[in-house]
Amino acid sequence: MTEAFNFNRSYTYKEQAARSLTWGHHFLLLNILLAIFVGSAYVYAAPQSEGFLPFAYLILTLFGHMSFICCVLYLLLLFPLSFIGNFRAYRIIAVILALVFFAILLIDVKLYLYVKVHLSLAVLRLIFTQLDFNTGLNYNFLYIALPVVLIFELCFAKIATAYVYSNKATKLIFIRALIVLLTACFVSSHCIHIWADAVNYQQVTALRSAFPAHYPMTARSFLESHGWLDENEHKYAPAQTLNYPLAPIEQAQQPIFRNVITIMVNGLSQADINIKDAPQLYALKGQSLSFENHYLPYDNLEDNLFAASYGLPRLYRPAMHDNRVVPPVLTEMFRQDYLIRVLQSGDVAANALDSHSASTGLNAVHVEDLTSNVAVCRQAQQLLTKLQPGQHFSLTLLLNDLLEARSVSQYAVILSRTDRAIGELFNTLNELGFRQDSVIVVTSLSGSAQGDNQNGLRYNRMVQHVPLLLQVPGSGAQTVTELSSLYDLAPTFGAQALGIISAPSTYSIGYDLTNLPERDFIVSDLRDITLIGRSQTTIYLSDGRVLVERASGSSAARANLADLISAMRELNRFQD
């Protein structure tokens, strides 16, 4: 019998290093194939995009980017280690490093499948230090996955070793063809993203965060700097990738469900609620939580209706509609079999709110058009009298006659009729016993059409300052001076009527009106970035200028970076 073969004694340092390099190339190629297989989970979990090109981009990125990651790690770790001059030790270290890499990759896959984020230092810090960062994950699957990966790595090591000692190692044409194919996939995916970024094709650009450590090439800033693209052309492009809600909506163990009655007297101003012009509303104000600093975020019905329904700024509206995302509050109502009806009056609403699904998540079947505010209130009374005992309901009245007033005298007549009709509606609520078991809101989606804008303000505080009256069982009457907005309606209904105990920040940028915190401003994307404060409005323009508007006019100001960053975080909270 011959003496056992001793590898380390039989080969020189140069020969062992050469074999390590050759072995490493084959080991890398086999791990690229495994990484592509594992990375296919990112394709499954990627944001939904319609069309062949987004799908092709995902597949090309899967092959190209996963190969790129493996090659980078090889160049940073395995390639330098090949010069240690010990082939056996090199193979052992390579298997261990590959096992660690796939363990990290599997954890990242799990994280992305559940919460649509990738591993980073910030995410790790949140996972280990923030008690409220609930990933909903467990990693018990690693007890099975890692041994399987280890078996693959040992097989890869064996196969790569066999290739090193075979004459076929440099003659396999398909290996070279595979390398060319993976390189072409990498280059093609970046070229597609460059084109998509240049033309703002968001079906593709929305997929940029689907893979870990993926930073595709862009062209927008280059083209804008050379004047080939208008930097404002796609300013309000919808956010196609959403992280909404931030966490599953939770409900109390024994929730107390209440009816929801929302009365939007559109065109009503804060000054209109007085004992002379609107005695019924004035009396109602004395029985409610009255919010004296309530401002509309937008100057049109449709965007304000979206803000009230979702509790979100309007930049999310196209994406919510395109992705068919229903407001969490409305979802909960559907789940609890609420009777949901929207009654609206006037041609103004019919034209402005022609797509209720885009603004409220409701289908047209839930909406009924009527001729006047009085007709809406009477129809609401009839609907209430026909309800079955124990039937919970959500009733929204959009009273729009004030928007069609052509003079001050006509406005006063319509306001008087509307006020009386609302008074009769509340009498019916009292008679039927609904008022004691309902969350009732009276406000407006549009400021008074009789208001002027003599100073040419971008945000007319006088017009956008509208009343907000809230009645919640057990709350009593109170004057509230904290800033409030339409963003606060959805969290209020969720907490006070539907038993939702999730933090409002998980599905809205507003707050529960019964627990309203002190805030410095209400953020809006009405004119670039608008911060609506108690006594002034600060507007951050896209060209870098800052304007401060008051009743007397506007003036230039210096940027407050703390406020601007806070506002941008609020606006972009639910974007991936």
C-alpha positions, 0 to 999 in steps of 0.5 A: 500500500502506498502512503496516504496522500498529503496535500500540503506536502505535495504542492508548493504555495504557488500551486495551492494558491492557484488551485484555490483561485480556480476552486473559488471561481467554480464555488462562486458560480454554484453559489450564484445559482443558489442565491438566485433561487433564494432571491426568487422570494423577492420577486414573489414579494415585490410590489405588484406591477402590471405589464411585461416590462416590469416583470422582465425587469424583476427577472433580469434584476434577480439574475443580475443583482444576486450575481453581483452581490455574490461576486462582490462578496467573493472579491472582498472575502474569498479572493484575498483568502485564496492567497493563504496558501492552504487549499484545505483551510481555504475550502473550509473558510469558504464554506463557513463564509457562504453559510453566514452569507445565506443565513443573512440572506434568509433573514432578509428574505423573511423580513422583506416578506413580512414588513417590506424592509431590508436588513440595515443597521437602522432596522437592526437597531429598531429590532433590538432596541425599540419595543414598538417595532413589531416585525411579527417574525420568528426565525425558527425556520433557520434550524431547518434552512441552515442545515440544508444550506450547509449540505448544499455548500458541502456538495458545492465544495465537492463539485468545485474540487472535482472540477479543479482536478479534471481536465474539463474545468476549462472546457465547459462552454456553458459556464462561459455562456452562463457568465455572459448571460448573468452579465447581460442581465445585470447591465440590462436591468440597469439600462431599463431602470435608467430609461424608466427613471427618465420617463417616470415609468413608475411601474418599474421605478417602484421596484427599485427597493425589491432587492437588498443593497440594490441601487439602480442607476438613474438618469433624472438628475442628469437630464434635469441639470441639462434642461432635458426634463422639467423638474416639476413635471412629475412632482405629484407622481403617486407613491406606487409602493406603499407601506400601509398600514404600518402594522396590522390594525388591532381592536379591543377585546370587547369593543363598544361599537357606535354609529358614525354620523358625519355632516359636511356643510361645505361652504360653511365658515367658522364665522357663520356659526352664530346665533343670528345666522345659524341658531341650530348650529350655534346651539349644537356648538354649545353641546359639543366639543368645538375645535376653534383652530380647525383648518382644511389642508386643501382648497378643493372638495375631492382632496379634502374628502380623501384626507377625511376618509384616509387621514392621509395627505393627497399625494397617496390618493392615486396610489390608494386608488390604483392599488385598491386600498380601502381605509382601515376604518371603512374596512372595519365597518364592512367587517362589522356589517355597518350600513354605510350610506353617503347622501349628497346634494348639488351639482358641485359635488356631482362634478367634483366627487365623480369617483368616490372610490378614489376619495373614500374607498366607497363604490357608487352603490353607497352614494345617493344624489339629491337635489338640495341640502334640505332633501338630503336631511329629510332623506337621512331622517327617513333612512334612520326611521327604517333601520332595524333594531341593533343595526350599526350604521355610518351616515355621511351627509355632503351638503353642498348648496352653499357652494352654489350661492352667487351672492351674500343674500343667497348665501344667507338664505341657503344657510338659514334653510340648511340650519333648520334642516340640520336642527330637524335631523337632530330632533329625529336623532333624539327621538330615535335614541341614536344621539346617545349612541353615536359619534357625530361630526359637523364640519366642512370640506370647503371654506366659504365661497364668499371669502376673498383673497385680496392679498393673493395668498397661496393659502387663504387662512380665512377661507380655510378656517372652518368649524368642527363640532364633535359629539362623543358619548360622555364627552360633554361640551368643551372649547378646544384650542389645539390645532386640528384638521381633517386628518384627525377624523379617521383616527377619531372614528376608529378609536371612538366608534369601532374599538380600534386600539392601534396607534393612529400613526400606523394608518394616519397622520392625524390624531384622535380628536378626544386626545389631541396633542399640542402640535406646532403645525398641520402639514399639507402638500397644497403648495409644495410643503405647507405648514399651517400654524395657529397664526401663520402659514409657512410654505416651502417652495421647490426652488428653495424659497420660504414664505410666511403668510399672515392675514396682512400678506406674505413675506420671505423667511429663513427655513426651519430645517427641524420643521421641514424634516418633521413635515417631510417625515409626516408626508412620506411616512407610508412610502416604501 
